[in-house]
């Protein structure tokens, strides 16, 4: 198997001393120095034609100064992704060790075995996202530059997580219009319908780790659920775009009076009901299969806490597009939130960030300080694309 330039001789081993160079323009170099890890090719980019996906390269400005180390991705819209400082090389074992150290407190938490182990560029492992769900670790390969390094990463991951099965999911940008491909790293068969149990903050969830992108739990919102834990006792909770009900189940386990999950996907709501049953809170939990806007139009109920975490776009009901439909939905939520109630509004959009805080304020809510992002989602101000979602907490 061909290994990229700068590849370790053995998984996790030392990198070679010699690397190719990729010349980038002054503006691109400035972005890198301010914390943005992506290089998009422009008229100043030189040397791509000599590179292969995954080659470890020195990013060099037009004066010959090396500004960072990156993995090349020639032919892609992002032609190089920073993996470390100048002269650092690329060592998956070292980067993974740092990622585990960053999450030491989380890995020691006996109430949680579902979390993100690798957050791409934030962990110096560009093109990778690794999430653990109980007895399974899912390695998402999100860019061509990560492909030649996948086996090396999985080898080190297997050594650090003995007994945890590793699944590789190909989710590169150029494959988004095709079915996501999933395979077991050990070469064994996988059953897409198989379910396992995972734990987050003491709650048990039904997980489908082999079924594609929708595993049944979005671990990046764990910190939000933890923040809500001390605010839900005795409260009535409405969970819009509820998916499998993680927000509701967690709230009920922590003392919420009742919770209602609204979603159009019947399989997701069935899983939400099963999760409520597994956690002993089914008597205070209900599901409603309906378009969220239609539900808010028709209901006369009020809630103390409303969680709204919609997809960027969806085809069901009257259709949903965040940038088009979120303001109207916030206007429908406002009269359904009890005086002094709490709104937790989220979104994850591709491209320019959606001005969520401004939309929430325009709908008549008063933004308040919300939860910080989890320790397993390392982000930087210089790389807004690395933040998986935006969140605004507000009251009325």
Phi, psi and omega in degrees: 000133180290132175255148181289158175302136182084005181286151176290148178295325175231156179308123178080002182280180182291147178279162177290159183281336184256137178222155174285167178243146173238120181276131179233158182285170183299319182295316178297318178299321178295319177300316180298315181293339176267006172107001178271125189266005183253141172245122174257132185295139175217191185291348179266351183281126181224138176110358181297326185296342181268356190253158175240156178305127179096351177300135176275122188230156169272125173277119188237131178282178187292347177266001179089012181269127179281124184254341180187169172254142184216164170260127183283147177217063184299141181093347180265162178297328171253108190273349176202144181232124184296134177240354179177177179290173180305131176079004187282334188070191180225116181232100182304324181296317180294316180295321180291323176299319178294323178295318178294320179296322179297332183255020187306315181295323180290318180293336180273355183280112183288349181268358186221124172230023175234117182192171177268123180270330180222127179243061171050231183300332179297337178250014180070023179233070187300140179086357180244145164224127181237126177234137176260135174232090180059246185273008182229138172246127182256119179259109176270126176260109192252002179204151182298331181294340181274340188304310182294345182260000187297314181297320179297317179296316181295324179298313180292321179298319179296323179291326182276338182235066181300136180088352178264126182281139183254128179242135180253129180238122180273111183228043179291154182305322184282000178250007188294340178268004177244167178294137178294135182260128182235137178214155177275135181297329180281000178084356182284170180285150175231148179252111182303334182271354184294141177241150175228169177260135175233155180242138172219119177053038177086355177261147180257135181230149175276122184244140174241082189285348184254006192261016182106205187289330183272097183271345182108352179207126174267102186289343183290347178262012180302317181296327177294316178296321178297320179296323181287339187307320182274005184240001190255350185304123178075004185267155172265127189242130173248127182243103181269144188054053197289339184056240183259017169079021184299318179298317182292312182300314180298318179296318180293319177299329181263021167102008177299146181292317177198166180212144181234124177259127178241127180197160178269344186271110181299317179300321179295318179293326176297320177293321177301316179295320178295321177296319178297318178296316182296334181259007175072028182235017185298332182291343179247012187239138173220158179238147177228119178269099184196154171300135186298319179295318179297319178299314181293327176298321190270328187285152173245005181286163172230156183227154179275331179225130175238125175252127181230106183230076187278162171288168177296320179206152178207154184266339188291166178058228177273010185085155182216128172225121186308307187295331181273320195253344185298316181303317180294321179296319178299324177295329177283329179290322188309310181285349180266353178267125182297152178307131183079004181289173185240128173255133171242104183253133183229162169198152172227107185246150176269140180089217182299134180302140176283134182283072188295314182301319180294321179294320179297315179296320181294336179277000176101010177266160176248107181300142177230171180293129182250192183284152172282160177285155186293158180292343179269009177237070181293125181227170177219153179298332181282357183222073182299333179295341180279352178273123188286340180201165171245144184222138174228124172263142184207160176232180181219000000 
